[in-house]
């Protein structure tokens, strides 16, 4: 227990420290003062658990000092020492919330008993504070362990300005395989983006209106996600538009993929376990929404879904390719399969079931080929049923290709890249002459520009811009050699709006101007 002694008589002030040590070595005198004014500054600075004070002191009486302490909401315990048994003194002291009024000379037994009583009260108070900490409240809610009574609601309302029966909005941010590496960074990004401090009252502009709210962030290691609970919300308002438009795109662009975000409005904080269960079930829609977008039931209902037809023709072709060990053809078939899934907007469950069925058909058609890897294949299929993003599918299919003895690095002299990058390459090849942008391709593939750009460079060794330029220059060369078109016509056909710029780029790449190239060949 941390104790401050405020007494104008030096022998009593110094003697009290010795007495306290004799009563209990754990009692620590953290400061002393010789008058009320000095005592007030001491209490303000060190915030002791207990002050032992005289009444009559120079500059400021003990009762005047205590009154100011209470006005400043400093709720430390207090014992009054006095040589005066005046009832008015005692009455004022009691009104200011003292623990005891002890007459001088002090009786050690009486002081010891009072100190023990105060220590018991402080221990109980500290225990209650731990129970009623924001961390304990929200952790207990998440775990479904909280069974609050009316007294609990009164306490949380008084201390934090809300109860667990209040409505809330919840955001979960799933980080998958990158969770351990990025969880702290993402939490920092959340805090930085919304300018918030856990449990602190905030003012943010959302959808053109000022909304007051508080936010609590909890790491859920077992689920590989961060749980953000928005509470003390302004009546009739929602944070969803603001987070959908501003916050999540910023966070998604600042972290490595995968990332899947789900949103839900909760009728009351106490419902967190059921709400989180519902939100986990929605995470598989990350296959449709992609990073940078928030998933919720309302957004899902807006989708125009189609019923997925199983690609039986692709399955038959895949069986033949595997049976004849035409592995390059098998890779092309899988490329078509993934393209088919991404072009047909269906439920993620349908798509996953279709992919598992497709893989299973190959296994059953060549059981001897897969016999030694049966357990590993079962594990791959089991995990495919619970994937929530395309990165997970890519990882599992790489393992399945490895079992089929498909070289994941080279195939007929070309680098075998992920399905996402393959699709990007196909789109570039198809639309390079129409001015397609990285943003447009990323949108078609349901990924962020930053992630597509980094993966494209990592897997192909070239940037998006370099790849587009390569296709355009090859197109210019072809047209220069095979046609008599003018440069302005060739520029348009190769995707350039300015023939002068085309000539500049061509010279940088080929070492000569287009007309010089045409003449050198002819």
N, C-alpha and C positions, 0 to 999 in steps of 0.2 A: 504494500500500500504506500503510495507516494503522498507525503505530508508536508504542508507548509506551516510554519509557526510565525504568527504575527503578534508581537508582544513588545511593549515599550520598555519593560524592565529587563535589563541585560541578564541578570542571574537566572530569572525564570526562563527567558528565551534560550539561553545556552544550556540550562539544566534540563529543559524539556527534551532536547535531542538525546541526552544520555538516558533519561527515563524511558523514552520510547524504545531505545535499543535494548534495554534491560527487559522490558515487557515482551518484545518479540524482535529478534534480529532482522526479520523481513520488513520491518517498518523503516522506510527510507525518508529522511528529512531532505527534501529537494530544494528548500530555500527558506530563508528567514527574513523578517522585516521588522523595523522598529517603530513604525507608525502606520496609520490607515492608508495614507496616500501611497507610500512605498509598497504596502501590502497589496493594494489594488493592482499596481503595475506588475508585481510579482505573479499574482494569480492569472492575470491576462496572458502573461508570457509562458508560464510553465504548466498551467491547467492541472493542478494537483488533484488527487482523489479526495483529500481532506484538508481543511484548514483549521488549525487550533488558534483562536484569537482572543485577545482582550477586548473589553468594551471601551474604556476610557483611554484614548491614545491621542497624542498631538497631531495637528494638521487635519486629521479625519478620524472620527470615532470608529470603532469596530462595526457598530450597527449601520453607520452611513456607508462604510466600505462594503458590507455585505449586501445592502440594498442595491448599490450600483452593480455588484456582481450578478445579482438576480435579474436586474434589468437587462443585462447583457446576455442573458440566457446561459450563464456559466453555472452548471448545476452540480458543482462539487459539494461534498458533505461539509458540515461545519460544527465545531464544538466551541462554545463560549466559555472562557475563563473570566471570572469576575470576583472582586472582593466585595461587591455590593449585591445584596439580596433584594433590591428594589423590584417590586412586582412589575412596574412599567417596563424596566429593562427586559425582564424575563418575557413579558407579553410580546414586545416588539421582536425579540429574538425568535420566539416560537413562530410568529407570523412570517418571518423570513426563512423559515424552513430549516432550523438547526436540528441537530441530532440530540444534543444535551446541553444543559446550562450548569456548569460546575463551579462551585464556590471555592475561592482560595482560602486556606492552603489546600492544594489538591490531594485527595486521598487516592493512592495508587490503585487500590482494589476497584474503586469506582471508575477511574480512568480506564483501567484494563477491561472492565466489563463493557464500557461504552465503545471502546475501540474494536472489541470482538464483535459487537452487534453491528457496527458500521461495516466491518470487513465482510460479514455474512451478507449484508444487504448489497454490497458492491459485487460480490461473487454471483449472487442471484441475478443482479442487473446485467452483468456482463454475459452471463449464460443466456438470458433472454435476448440480448442484442445479437448474439451469434445465431440464435434460432430465427430471429426476425431480420436477418440480413437479406438483402436482395438475392444474393447467390443461393442461400438456403431456400428461400421462397420459390424461386424459379426452378431450381434443381429438383425440389420436391414435387412441383407441379409436373415437370417433364417426366419424372419417374412414376407418377401416379401415386405418390406416397402421402400426399397432403390431404388431411381431413379436418378442415378448419371449422371452428365454432364461431359464435357471434363475437366473443372476446378477441379472437384472432383478427376478424374483419375490422373491429374497432381499432386494434393496435396498428394494422397496416395502413388504415386510412389516416390515422393520426400521424404516423411516422413518415409515410411515403406518399400519401395523397391518393391512394387507390386501394381497391380490394381485389382479391382473386376472382370475384364474381363480375368484375368489369369486363367489357368487351376488349378485344385486342386484335391486331393483325400480325401474321407470322410470315417470315421469309426464311426458307432454308436454302443454303448454298452448299451443294454437294461437289466435292473435289476429287472423288475417286482415287486413282493411284497416286495423285499428286497431293493428297491430303496432308501427310506428315510434313512434307517439304514446304507447303504453301499456306497452311492453316493460319499461322501467325501473320503472315503477310496479308492475307485476305481480310483478317480481322482489322488490321491496321488500315487497309484500304477502305473498309466500311466506315471506320471511325473518321478517317480523313475526308471521305466523300460527303458524308452527312454532317460533318463537324459536330460530332457528338461525344459525350463522355458518359460511360455506363451509369445509369440511375440518375443522370442530371437532366433538368428540364431544358428542352430545346425549342427553338423556333425555326421552322423551315418553311420555305415557300413551296407549295405543291399545287399544281393545276391552277396557278394564279391566285391562290388563297393562302393566307398564313395559317398554319396548323401547328398547334402546340402538342408535343408528345415527348415521351421518354422511350428509350430503347435499351434492351438488355440482350447481350450477345453471349451465347454459351456454346462451347465446343463439344460436339458429340463424337468422340473418337471412334466409338464402336460403329457408328453409321457413316463415318467419314464426311461429316457435314457440320456447318455452323448453323445454329438456330438463333434467329434474330426475332425477338418479341417486342412489338411496338405497343405500348400501353399508355395510359393517361391521355387517350386520344380526344381531340376536340369532337364534340357531338356532331353527327351527321357528315363526317368527312372520312376520306380514305386516302392513304398514302400510295396506293397502287399505281396511279397514273404517273406520279413523280418518280417512283423507283423504276417503273417500266421504261420510261423515256430517258431518264438521266443517270440514275445511280448504277443500275446493273450493267448497261453498256460500258460505262467507264471502268467498272470492276473487271468485266470480262476481257476488256482490251489490255488490262494490266497484269493478267496472270496467264500461266500456261494452261492449256486445256488438258483434261476435260473439266467442264463446269456445267452444272445443271441447277437452275433456280426454280423454286416452287413457292407460290403465294396462297395464303388462305386467310379469310376473315373468321375470327373465332368469336362465338357468342360470349364466352367468358374464359379468362385465363386458366381457370381450373380444368377446362376441357382439353388442355394441351396434349395429353397422351393420345386421345382419340383423334385430335386434329393432326398430329404428327403422323399417325398411322395412315390417315387419308392422304396426306401429302407424299408419303413414301410411295404409295400406290400410283401417284401421278408422275413420279420421276421418269418412268419409261417414255413419257412423251417428249423427253429430251431428244429422242431419235427424230422427232418431227420438227420441234421448235428450234433446236440448236442453241449454241451459246449466245449470250447477249439478250436473250428473251426470257421473260418470266412465264412460267406455266401456272395456270389455275383453271378451275372448271369452266369459268365463263369464257376464257379464251379458247378452250378446247371445243366448246359448243358452237363457236363461230366457224369452225373448220368444215369444209364441204368434203366429207370423207366418202370414199368409194369402197366397194367390197373387192378385196384382192382376189384375182383369179390365179390359181396355182399354175406356174409356168411349166407345164408337163413336157412341152417340146424341148425346153432347155435341159430338163432333167434327163431325157432320153439321150440327147447329144452329149451330156456330161458323162453318162454311163459308158457310151461308146468311146469317148476320148480317154477315159481312165482305163478301160479294158484294153485298148490298143496302145496304152502308155503315151498317148499324144498329149503331153503335159502342157505344151504351149497353147494348144487348142482348149484345154481345160481351163487355163487361166483366162482366156478370152470369154469363155462361157460364163465364168464367175463375174467378169466385168459387166457383161450384159445383164446378169442376174441383179447385181447391185444397182445398175442403172435403172432396171425395171422397178425395183423397190422404191427408188428415190423419185421416180416419175409418177408413181401411183400413190396418191395421198390416202393411206389407209391407217387403221389403228396400229400402234406399235406391236400389240399382241399378235395380230394377224401376220404382220411381217416377220416377227421372230419365229412364230410357229411354221411359217412357210420356209424360212431358211433352215430351221432344224429338220423339217421334213425332207428338204432337198439334200442336205448332207447325209441324212439317215438313209436315203434311197441309194446313194453311192456306196455306203458301208454295207448295206444288205446285198447289193448286187455284186460286191466283191468281198465277201466275208473272210475268206482266207487271207486276202491282202491286208485286212485290218485286224486280224485275230490277236496279234501280239500287243496291240494298242487299245484293246477294248475298254479298259478302265479309264485311260486318258481321254478317249473319245467321249465316254459317258460324262466325264467331268466337263469337257468342252460344251457339250449339248446342255448340260444342267446350267452352266454359267451363261450360255446364250439366252436362256429363257428369262434371265433377270437383268440383262444389259439395259443401260439407260442412255447410251450415247454411241455414236458411230466409232469413236476411238476404241471402245471396248470390243465392238464387233471386229474391227481390223486386227486387234491383238489376238483374239481367239481364232480367227480364220488363218492367221499366220501359223498358229500352232497346228491347225488342221491340215494346212498345206504341207507343213513339215512332215506330218505323219504320212501324207501321200507322196513323200519324197520329191516335192516340188521345191527347187532351189529358190529361196526367198530373195536372193540377191541378183542372180543373172538368169535370163531366159532368152535364148537365141541372140545373145550379145547385147540385150537391152536390160536396163535396170527395172526390176519388178518393184513398183512402188505401191503404196497403200491405195485402197479403192477410192479414197477421197481425191488424192493427187491424180490418179488415173482419170477420174471424171473431169478434173480441172483441165488436164491435158487435152482431153477429147473436146471440151468446150472451146478451148483456145484454138485448136486446129479447125474447128467448125466455124467460129465467129471472129477470128483474128482480123479479117478484112472488113468487119463491120464496127470496129471500135469498141469491142467488149472490154469492160474494166474489171479489175480485181474485185471491186465491191459487188458487181453484178454476179460474178462467179461464186463469190463467198455466199451471197444470198441464195443462190440456187442450191448450194451444198449445205446450207444451214450451219455455217461456221462463221467465225469472225474473220475479218480481213487479216488481222495480225497473225492469227493461228495459221490460216491458209498460206500466207506469205512465208512464214518461217518454215512450215513443213514442206512447202514446194521447193524452197531453196535447199533444205536439208536433204530431201530425197532425190532431187534431180540435179543438184549442183548448179542450177541456174535460177535467177529470179524470174518473177512473172513477166516483168518488162523485157528482160533479155530473151525470154522464150517467144513472146509476141514479135519482138524485133526479128528474131531468126526466121520465123514463118513468113513475115512480110518481105524480108530481103530475098528469101528463096523464091517467093512469088514474083518479085520484081525481076530477078534473074531469068526466070522462066518466060515471062512476058517479053523481056528484051530479046531473048533468043528466038522465040517462036512466033512473034507477031511484029507488025510494023507500027504498033500503036505509039502515039506521042506520049511524052513523059507525064503530062497532066492526066491523060487517060489511064496510064499505068498506075499513077499515084492513087487514083480513086479505087481501082480494082484491088490494090494492095492494102487499102485501109488508111492511106495518108490523105489529109485534107489539103496539104500544101506540097506541090511538087519540088519546090526549092528545099524544103525540110527533108523530103524523101532523098533528094540527091546528096544532101549533107550527111545523113545517116548512112546511105549506101557507101559513100567514100570512106567513112570511118570504119565500116565493116569490111569492105572489099579492097580498099586502097586506091580506087579510081572512081570517077564519076560514071553514072549510068551510060551516057552516050559513048564514053571511052571504052567501057566494058563491051557494049554492043559491037563497036568497031573492031575491038581486039579479037573477038571470037569469030566474027564474019570475015 
